Amino acid sequence: MKKFRRLVSEVWYLSRPYFTSEDRKWAWGLLLAVVALTLILVGLDVLQSFSRNIYYTALQQRDVKNFMLGLFWYVRTPDGLVPGFFIIAIPSLLGAVYATYLQQLLQLRWRGWMTRHMLAQWLERNTAFLIAVHEAGLDTAPERESTPGQGPDNPDQRIQEDIDRFAADTLTQVTDLLSNVITLCSYVGLLWVLSGPLVVLGVRIPGYFLWVALIYSIVATLITHLAGRRLIGLRMFQQKVEADFRYALVHVRNNAESIALTGGAAQEQAGLLGKFTSVYGNFLRIMNRTKWLGLLTSGLEVLSGNFALLVGSIRYFANKISFGTLMQLVLAFSRVQGALGWIASSYASLAEWRANVARLATFQRTMDRARAHEQAIERVKGAADSDLLVEHLSIMRPDGSVLLNDVCLTLPRGRNIALTGPSGIGKSTFLRVLAGIWPFAAGRIVQPDARMMFVPQTPYLPLGTLRQALCYPGAVEAHTPEAVNAVLAKVGLAAFAGRLDEEARWAETLSAGEQQRLLFGRVLLTAPDWVFLDESTSSLDEDAETALYSLLRTELPSVTLVSITHRPGLLARQDVQLDIAHFRPAGPAVSALG
């Protein structure tokens, strides 16, 4: 019961935002239409059972007229008119088709809304980065600087696959539950009346068929649960190992050149085969468990119809009911037993649905936790031409240990500033704090009201054209073709001028040095007031580095350049050098002025 309450809670947690969203009129309208059609279909099925009674009885009595009327027209009975089988079958068919269509339309709109909603949550406020920080098991050893990695929750799979399956499976399970509850309510009374009493050892049992169906369903459900309960955990684990295997394949594809140069193909192959072994082995366990569960559920389903016929034949051979009534009794039994045994017959799909709900709810809660974590930093906007002040800034690792403590410094406007220090001391994390994306920090920052741009060491090139990669994250329409071509030439990429509108995997097409040159082109197009460069020339030679820094100073004479670097040549050309090692936790607070 506790697991059931948790499942209901998680389904509501994931569903409520859509059914209270701006699309709620469509959501509730389509849902009510599907529910109404489900009610109609169950009602038509009950009515159809009476037409079956008529033409089965007519068949037994060799009554051709009533047989044909029971199939194609209607028959007048003491209880009223009963439409023929096909008179009912036509609206049933149309109702089933439109119920499926409307359910699929609701599923599509639901998936569309959830995808847009989760994508917004994942990308806004740096949530994707924060998830990596919170969930990826960052290396937090004191001598290493934390660097975000790949989170274990596979957000790509959650958004692309699990949302679709959640919308589809939730609607399927809810409509199935509703249909079975309505079916049960509709057929219980009919089964009670049709079965009549049965005397066993002098004991009169009224409505005995109903009790038989109830006992049969309880036993079948219990047996199925015991046989299939491990499927839930196995299917959840299968999703994880499948996603891990897929990510490893993408990782190898993205690093094919490095693997080839280092001769690491054999090791990568072994690693991939190791991950696939987990996929293979777990799926084999699922197959074995599903085999026995399928054998059990199929056996129970086959047994159900014959069991009902066997039990019902007692009154038929006693000449208490007609053949048509016997067939109607068997149908009513199968409907009641099917409704009562819905959990048993749908155990595999319910297990998959529950695993899917758990995965998606975990991802949503992960985003909620990441978005709820705010920096304990007081940010004050200064004048546009003011310096950047950092006062009593403390930076922590995700585990709470101190990386930098009580930092007090001034970054003077319009100067070339170098941040130095041993690798892993916290220079990159310091820039993340200034950018407002590192949540584990406290203190005060007085930041000029100016345009700021952060340039990472590892370039990011979006999918699309080279022009889009150069203008990223701005719109290509914001820059004239002449300006783009001029910038491309200035940063040493004139050879690519004819390929600006070509779509390619530019992260693989361009060398590491060419990608860093492209980032300097972005700076020129954006023309910010402050530029923070995190070893952004590490793949370039010293002459190219000198030329690019001179280019920035020439094209943007008032820009403030803050660089993380270890290169003596670049350090020598800086106006201000700040050694981050002075800000270790054990050291005193330092004020550094240019």
Secondary structure by P-SEA (a helix, b strand, c coil): caaaaaaaaaaaaaccccccccaaaaaaaaaaaaaaaaaaaaaaaaaaaaaaaaaaaaaaaccaaaaaaaccbbbbccccccccaaaaaaaaaaaaaaaaaaaaaaaaaaaaaaaaaaaaaacccaaaaaaaaccccccccccccccccccccaaaaaaccaaaaaaaaaaaaaaaaaaaaaaaaacaaaaaaaacccccccccccaaaaaaaaaaaaaaaaaaaaaccaaaaaaaaaaaaaaaaaaaaaaaaaaaaaaaaacaaaaaaaaaaaaaaaaaaaaaaaaaaaaaaaaaaaaaaaaaaaaaaaaaccccccccccaaaaaaaaaaaaaaaaaaaccccaaaaaaaaaaaaaaaaaaaaaaaaaaacccccccccccccccbbbcbbbbbcccccccccbbbbbbccccbbbbbccccccaaaaaaaaaccccccbbbbbcccbbbbbbccbbbbccccaaaaaacccccccccaaaaaaaaaaaccccccccccccccccccccaaaaaaaaaaaaaaacccbbbbccccccccaaaaaaaaaaaaaacccbbbbbbcccaaaaaacccccccccccccccbbbbcc
